[in-house]
Structures are given as structure tokens and as C-alpha cells.
Amino acid sequence: MTAARRILARLAVLAALVACSVGPGNAAERASAVRPAGRGGSLLPQGWLSTRGSQIIDAQGHAVRIASIGWYGTDGPAGYALQGLWAVSYRDICDSIVAAGFNTVRIPWSDVNLDARPLNVRESGTIDFDANRQLVGLTTWDIFKEVVDYAGRIGLKVIFDHHTNDGGGGQQPNGLWFDQGPGSDGTDGAGHRGTVTAAMFKANWLRFARQYAGNPTVIGFDLHNEPHGGNWGQGGPTDIWAMFVEVGNAIGAVNPDVLIICEGLQNYRGEAPEGDLRPVATKPVALRVPEKVVYSVHSYPHEISDVALDSGPAAVARYEAGWGFVARQNLAPVWIGELGASDPGPGGSAHSWATTLLDYMNGFQPPLSGSWWNIGTEDPGANPNGLQTAWGGGHYRPEQLHVTDRLLFRP
């Protein structure tokens, strides 16, 4: 990214931030109070978010939409950095997220990577410190603080997501949020010795809670990515419902403002491969700090998920039965915490999936929130590709913008 283009991108972001800031009132006043992002999208209002029935609401009680995108890399093993920092600065990447219309970034982390220091080389998973001088000598934990600080300055919100314990890939292989101690066989499920107990997992989340208490840039904690082991509310050390309640209450005791995001158990061979929220009907996650629970599922097309019925009426019926009813019956908000495809545009391999899912999400009033996976270019051979063909400002894939434009917050 040239210096001129970098300056223009930053000016565009600053122009959005100095937009009119009148208080909430009638619809016209509120529309002028919401600061714009790119591509006709809007940033989230200042302050914290809560829930009201199926809605996510701002501090004034107005319904909002979390339009987020994932920024991966720190879900990897010790020493891995946020992707793209080997090519451009973290500020350029935050700017590119806002320019694409998003109001939130979802940042995954692994337990073993929090206190590691990324390498200074120009290749995937590392950092070019010539482009990121503010990050020299910092750990992943410290880098998160720098990213949050800059995100807050440009109006971009942040959701942190516990992805894995040991940085072993897109999911924790054993399906749990820990891999050592009661309930575990002492491995991560892929033949490697476990390193993280349930107590360590909780302690790390409390570390996040304390660090960002009072900071409205960090609006939510996605407690564990794509769980596919354990049970919901049946007891024992692998009861994920009990974990959501215990950890959610512990977070709320020190940081009562953040949303607590709870993902449904994934069952690729069952009726809810996106995440099974059917237990919510009889055993919801109830926390001492009320109106903070958001449920989450993930959705990908057949080419990624191997789910045969990824579009059309059959997919909609599965959505409704497995998780959509939570919002339909006004029980709680549902956030599609990951959705993505390399080519979801017209004529693309995943177009039917994208059309079905976005029509369904946008059929709610207000539309369901969602998070595209992901910003940047993605690693060679990975699926899906990122939103861009090159890191930095612009370079967006038009076939993906065709879908992401429909995810944006438009009050």
C-alpha cells in the first residue's frame, strides 16, 4: 500500500468519525447520529451493547446489527501473529475493515499464544516490524491492546473469540474448551499432550475481562469456537452449558458490560450442523448480569462444511429448527459468528448457499447479525479465501462483496 493510498484510507476513516453526533431521538435524528463506515454500512454507536428479546440494542435501547469480520492468526500456535502483519501495518488492516463497511472485528486466540512473541520476518504468521514499529518486542497479549486502542480511535468494535487451546487449527480437535484434567484424556484430541485445564481456560478469560473492563471498544467475548464435544446441561466436567454459566458469571463479576457469546454444539451428522441451539428452549444460559447472552452458530457451504443440503427450503427448515427459532420466538439474539465462501457471487459455486442464508438472516426484523470469515487473502490452498486479493486498503473481491454488502448495519 503506497503512502498516498494509506493517507487517503485514513482520511476516509476520519471523515466517518467526525460525522454528526446528535443524540438519539426520532428516526431522522438517529440516522444522522450513527457514524458511517464504507460501502453504505454504519459503525456501531458509542458505548456498550445489551439484549432485549431477540434484539441486540445500544445504550439508548435502539436495535443494532453486529456486522463483523474475522481476523485470524492468533488462533495459531505460540508465536503466530495476526495475519497480514507480515505485509502491512495493523492500522492499515483495521482501516480496510471499516472501509469494507464492517463495524466489528472478531479476533480469535489460543491459550498457548497469549504470551508468545511473534517473529520478525516477512512471511505468513509473522510480523514485519518495519511496517509495525509499535509492536516491536510485544507479546500477542500486548499486540491485542495496541489493536484495541487503534480500533477504538476509528470506531471499530472488537469481539475476542477463544478458538483453541494449543493453536491446532480451525477447531479444538477434542471438541472441548480444555484438553487436560477431568473430562479429558490428557490430549488435544489429535495425539498431542494437553496443556490447558478448565481452570486455566477460565483464568485466561478473566484476564481478558479485567484488561478491557470499562473499555466499550471490546463489546463481546465468544467463549469457545465450534464446540463439538461434551453435552449441554447434563452435568459432568464436559457440560458446556455449565461452563457458559460459570465463566459467564465470573466475567460479569469484573466486566458486567460485555456480551457473553455462547455457541451451540456442532453436530455435522445431525440436524443442526451449524450449531445446535435446541437445548436453549428448555435450558437457556441465564447469568447474574441480565440481558447479555447472545447465542451463535456458524454456516458454510457444502464445499467447506460437507453439509449436503446447504441451500433452498430444506436448509431453511434446518435453520429454523436448529437455531433460528431462538430469534423467531424472541428468546435471545442469534449471531452467525462465521460465514464465508471463496466465490459466493452470481454464478459462483456457493451462490445458492449465500442467497439462502442471507435471505433468511435479512428476513428477521431487525436482521440477524453476522461475521464474515475473513479479512485478508487467506493462506494458499485454504478454503475459503479472504475478502481481499492483497493486504491493505482495497483489493476486495467483488464476488464476496456481493454477499458482505448484505451483512452490513444500515439503520
N, C-alpha and C positions, 0 to 999 in steps of 0.2 A: 504494500500500500504506500503510495507516494506521500510525501509530506503535505502536498496541496490537498490531496483527497482526504487525508486524515483530518486536516483542519476543517474542510467542508463538512465532513461527517460530524465532527464535534460541534460545529456551529448549528447544524440541523438539530442535534440533541438539545443544545442550549436554547434554541428557539422554542422547542416544545416545552421546556421547563419554565420559560418566562410567560407562557400563555396566561390568560386572565384567571384569577384565583378568587372569584366571588364565592360567598358561602352558598350552601345548598338551599334551594327554595323551590320554585316551580321548575318544570322540565327544561325550559329555555335557560334559566339561571344555572341549573346543574350541568347542562351540556357545556356551557361556557367555562364551568369550574373544573372540568376534567381535562387534564393536560394531554395533548395528542402525542401519539407515537407515530411510527411510519405507516404507510400503506393504508391510511384511514383508521388505524387502530388507536386505542387510548391507553394511557398509563392508568394504573390504579390510583384512587385518591390517597392522600396522605393519611397516615395513621394505621390502626390495626383493623383486622377483619374478624367477623364473627359469623355465626349461622343463625338462620331463622327458618325453621322447617327445611325445605329443600334449597333454600337460597343461601348464598354467601353474600354478606352485607358489609358495607363500610361503617365507619364510626357514626355516621348520621342515619344509618338504617336503610340506605339505598342498596338495591341489589347490584352486584358487580359480577364480572366474569374473569377468572384467572386464566389468562391466555399466556401460557408459558412454553418454554423450550428447554430441552435438556442440554447440559454442557458436561460431557463425561471426561474421564481420565483419572480423576482422583478416586474412582471406584477400583482402580487397579492395585497392584502390589506396591510395597514400600518403595518410594522414590519416583513413582509416576506422578506427572503433573497434569493439570487441566489441559485438554487437547488444544492445540493451536498456539500455545505459548512458545513453541519452538520456531514459530513463523512470524508472529505479530505480538503486540502487547495485549495484556488483559483488558486494557481500556478500549482498544480497538474492537475486541470481541464483544464487550458489553455494549458499545455503541452500535455494532452491527445487529445485535439482538433487538434493540429499541427501533432501529431503522427498519427492521422487518415487521414491525407492528406489535411485538410481544411486550407484555408488561411485567413478566416474571421469568426468572431463570431457575430451573431445577438442577441442583448440583449434587451428584452422588458422592459418597465417601465410603471408604473401608477402614476398619479399625486399625489395621496394621500400618496404614499410610498416614495417619494423622500427624505423627511427629517425625516423619521422614523428610529429608531434604532432597528435592529433585536435582537431577544432574544438569550441568550447564553444557549442553550440546544441542546441535540443530537437527533433531530428528524426533519422530513421534514419541510422545510420552515424556518429553524433557522440556527444558526452558532455554531460550536464547536470552541471556541476561543483558545483551546489548540492547535488545528491544524492551526489556523488563527490568531496568536497573533498580526499581523499588523492591524487587523480590530477591535480590542477592542475599544469600545466606539464610533465607527464611525456610521454615518447615511448611508442610501443607497446611497445618493449622493456622500459621501466621499469614499464609497466602490467602486463605479464606477471608481473613479480616481485611486485607487490602482490597479484595474484590467486593466485599460487602460495603466498605467505605465508598468506593467509587460508584457502585450501583446506587447507593443512596443519594449520591450527588446528582445523578441523572434521572432519578425517579423510577429505577428498575427495582422490583421486589425480588426476594430470594426465598426459595424453599430448599432446605437441605434434606437429603434422602440417604438413609443407611442402605447401601447396596449389597455389600458382602463383608464378611469378617476379614478374610485373608486376601482379598483382591483377586479372586479366582475366576472372574468373568462376569457375564451379564446377570447371573443369579448365584446366590449361595447354593452350592451343589447339594447340600443335605436338606435344603428347603427351610431351614430354621434360621433364627437370628443369632445363634451361638453355635459353637462346634466343640465345646469342651465342658465337662461336668455332667450332672444328672440330666438325662434325656438325650445325650449324645453318645455315640460310640467312640468319642475321642478323636474323630477325624472330621474333615470338612465335607465328607461325602464323596470326595474324588481321590481318596487314597492318601491325602496329606494330613499330617498331625494337626489337630485342632489347637487354636491358640486363644480363643475368646470365650469366656464364660458368660452366662446370662447376666451375672453381676457386673462384669466389665462392660458389656453392651449397655446396660442401664447407666453406668457411671459415665460412659462417653456421651450419652445423650444429655445427661445432666451438665456435662461440661459445655455443650452447645447452649443449653438453656441459660446457664449463668452468663456465658460470654455475651449473648445477644439479648439479655433481659433489658427492656426499655428501649430497644432499637427496632423501630417499626419497619425497617428495610427487610428484616427477616420475618416473614409472615407465617411460616409453617414448617413443621417437621414431619416428613414422610417416614414413619417409624421403621419400616422394613420393606425392601423391594421384593416383589413377586414371591411371597411365601408359598411353598407347595409341600410343606411337611407339617406335622403336628395336627392339632384339632382346634375347633372353635367352641370353647365353653364346656368342654367335657373333663377338664381337670388334668392335673399332672404337669410336669415341667415343660411339656411342649404345647401347652394351651395358649394359643396366640391371643385369644380374647383376654385372658388373664394378664398377659404381657401388656396388651394395649392399655388396660385399665391401670396396672401398676406403674408402668413407665409414664403413661399419660398424666396420671395424678402427681407423680414425682416432678415431672416437668412443670406442671401447672402450679406447684407449690413455690417455685422460684421464678417462673416466667409465665404468668397467667394469661398472656396476651396472644401467644402463637396458636395457630390452628394445629390440631393433632390429626394427622392423616393416617388412616388405617386401611390397608389393602386387604381385599378378600383373598382367601386361599385359592390358588390357581389349580385347576384340575383339567388338564388338556384332554383327558379321555372322558370327561364327564359333561355335564350340561352347562357348565359355566367356565370355559377355558380362559375368559378374560379376567376371572376372579369371582369367586362365589360369595355373594353377599346375602344369600337366602337366610343364613342364621340371624341377620340383623332384625328380621321381622319379629323374632321372639327373644333374642338375646343381644340387644344393641350395646355398644360401648358407651357407658354412662360415667362421666367424670365429675369430680367435685367442682371444677370450674365449668359452668354450663355453656352450651352453645359454641363449642369449639371443635367438635368432631366432624371431620369430613372423611367420607369413605372413597376408596379409589380402586379402579380396575385398569388393566392395560389391554389394548387392542391392536393387533397387527393382521395384515392379510395372509392368506394361505401360504404364499411364497416364503413367509418368515415364520409363521406360527404353526403351520401344518394343520390348521383348523379348516376342514373341508368346506363347511358352509360359512363362508366369510362375507356374504352379501345377500341382499334380497330379503323376502319375507321370513325365511327360516332364520336368518341371522337376527332380524329384528325381534322375532319371538324369543330367541335365546337371550338377547339383551334384556328384554322386558322381564323375563322370568328370573334371570340370574342376578341382575343388579339394577336395572332401570326402575324397577318398582320402588326402590328406596326413595328416589326422587319423585316418582309419579304419585306415591302415597304421602308425600310431604314429610317423610320420616327424617331425612337428613340430605345434605348435598352429596353429589357424586362427582368426582373429578377424574377424568380419564388421564391418569398420570403418565402414560406413554401411549402414543400412537405414531405410526410413521411407515413410510414406504419409499423406495427409491423413485418409482415412476407411477404416481397416483393420478397423473393428469389425464385428460381425454385421450383415449387410445392406449393408455398405459396399462401395464399388467395388473395393477391394483386399483384401477379406476372404479370398478363396481364396489369394492370394499370401501373406498373412501367416500363415495357418494352415499352409500347406505349408512355408514356411521355418522357422517356429518349431517345428513338429513335428520337422523334420529336425534343427535345432540341438539341441533338447532330447532327441533320441534318442541322442545321444552320452553317454558317462559318463566324466567329468563333461560337462555341456552345453557346447557351443561358446560362447565369449564373443562379445559383440556391442555395437554402438554405435548408438543411435537418432539419427536426424537430424531434428529438432534441438530444443534448448530454446527457449522463447520463442514468439513469434507468427508469425514469418516475414514477409517483405515482401509487400505487396499484390500479388496476381497470381502469386506464386511457387508452386511445387509441389515438395515437399509443404509444408503448413502446419506450424508448430511445434507442440510439445506443449501449448502454453498459448494461451488466448484473450487474456491480458493479462500483461505482465511483472510479476514479483514473486512472492510466495508464493501457492500455489494456482492457481486458474484452469486446471486441467488438463482437456484434452479427454477425456471418458470413452471415446470411440471409439478413442483412441490408448492410453490406459491399459490397455485390454483386451489390447493386444499388449505394451506395455512391462512390464507386471507379469510377463509370462512370460520376460523377459530378465534379471530380477534375480538376484543372487547369494544363494542360500538354502542355507547349509551344512547 
